[in-house]
């Protein structure tokens, strides 16, 4: 009886896990999706593309928004936590009191705004909406050695995720690299996030974002470039590699997704003899299934909500700065390291400063776009479910497996089947979901070695 129950639970976990996986992952298919076109502006599309100029902008939030924020913070209504709950029930109210006090009395938006403006900001009109991006060119490096790089953030992040790693990529001589490691970095805000305009029509998902970013890079003069990202940045980079592979020199991700052939069978076999289906080093990242599924179930409630009715929680989060901070920062706690659940402060001070955490929250608050950012889930995940198909990325691919990434990692043996042009696969000793922000040096070094391998292959071709 015990064995039957165990096997039954195992099979249910596999089926449900596969269902969730299909929501998150792209599968293999011989035919790539069409490049397509779109119009996300208000009303009907007019003649031509509209204004295609690139306009430099300066982040300058009106004082009226900051004054309104202070008023809302001062009227926050917190509640009593359960004893010894820590972060196991979500963001701990006792620690939120400390965050609130810091936000009101110590946090200086004008100072943080100046830090954001240390890099040049631009906007350009693509498919009916203004797309925001930062653009950083190396100095003192021969132009022929500089390689274009598109870096894409995820949710609930923003361009601030890349502020630590950008200098390592644009000024490699000061950060342990050579002139051959110099990149011209373009970091856009996903439409509906950050300082980009939100789409005004339904349907803007990962393939639309990929196409918009490809158009952005071409407009900047780059028809060959590298792509790097995690979270949605990974999915968009994956999609861009599919719809316009001739433009992508290489695709590097710190959150790979995908399932190998006979995935369910491998999961069943691996539940009994893991090393028959994955390398010894990857066993703990995939098995036991029940444990991994329980963790996934615990951490993806937000995904179901945002994939179905994102506007409903959008009202609350757009109206309450404390609510918004709790919703976002809870992810920066658990997704950085699951052990943070058992800490009074959620381990938020282990990898981040309070200023950079609040600046990320502020980017959502001052732009009022938490609801539009969550809609990206509804526009993407149900479509993947209905299609039940995906595609094979054939461009040179680099994978960095972060030690504490909460999404199930893709084992090396599976990655070689999912990405036929796998150039680099690294198991990094630290870092979680927000790798560029948590461990920028590790990620920069891994990205550099990936690009070196790709460039060597290009020379040999």
VENCORSUL-V308390 format. One record per backbone hydrogen bond with DSSP energy under -1.0 kcal/mol. CO is the residue of the C=O (numbers start at 1). NH is the residue of the N-H. If there is no record, write none. Layout:
BEGIN
co: [CO:CO]
nh: [NH:NH]
END
This chain:
BEGIN
co: [1:2:3:4:5:6:7:8:9:10:11:12:13:14:15:16:17:18:19:20:21:29:40:55:62:63:64:65:66:67:68:69:70:73:82:85:87:92:93:95:96:97:98:99:100:101:102:102:108:109:110:111:112:113:115:116:120:121:122:123:124:126:127:129:130:131:132:133:134:136:142:143:147:148:149:150:158:159:160:162:165:166:167:169:171:172:172:178:179:182:184:185:186:187:190:193:203:205:206:207:208:209:210:211:212:213:214:215:216:217:218:225:226:227:228:229:230:231:232:233:234:235:236:237:239:240:244:247:250:251:252:253:262:263:264:265:266:267:269:269:273:274:274:279:280:283:283:288:289:290:291:292:293:294:295:300:301:302:303:305:310:311:313:314:316:320:321:322:323:324:325:326:328:329:330:331:333:335:337:338:339:340:341:343:345:347:353:354:355:356:357:358:359:360:361:362:364:369:370:371:374:375:377:380:381:382:383:384:396:397:397:398:399:401:402:411:412:414:415:419:421:424:426:431:434:434:435:439:440:441:442:443:444:445:446:447:448:449:450:451:452:453:454:455:456:457]
nh: [5:6:7:8:9:10:11:12:13:14:15:16:17:18:19:20:21:22:23:24:25:392:200:123:66:67:68:69:70:71:72:73:74:76:85:88:90:96:97:99:100:101:102:103:104:105:106:107:112:113:114:115:116:117:118:119:135:57:133:55:131:129:40:126:197:124:189:122:187:185:145:146:184:226:186:228:161:162:163:166:169:170:171:183:174:175:177:181:182:147:149:136:151:134:193:196:205:209:210:211:212:213:214:215:216:217:218:219:220:222:221:249:150:252:152:254:233:235:236:237:238:239:240:241:243:244:247:225:227:398:229:400:266:267:268:269:270:271:272:273:276:277:278:282:283:286:287:292:293:294:295:296:297:298:299:304:305:306:307:309:314:315:317:318:320:324:325:326:327:328:329:330:332:333:334:335:337:433:340:341:342:343:87:346:348:350:357:358:359:360:361:362:363:364:365:366:369:373:374:375:377:379:381:384:385:386:387:388:251:423:424:253:426:428:405:415:416:418:419:422:397:399:401:404:437:438:439:443:444:445:446:447:448:449:450:451:452:453:454:455:456:457:458:459:460:461]
END
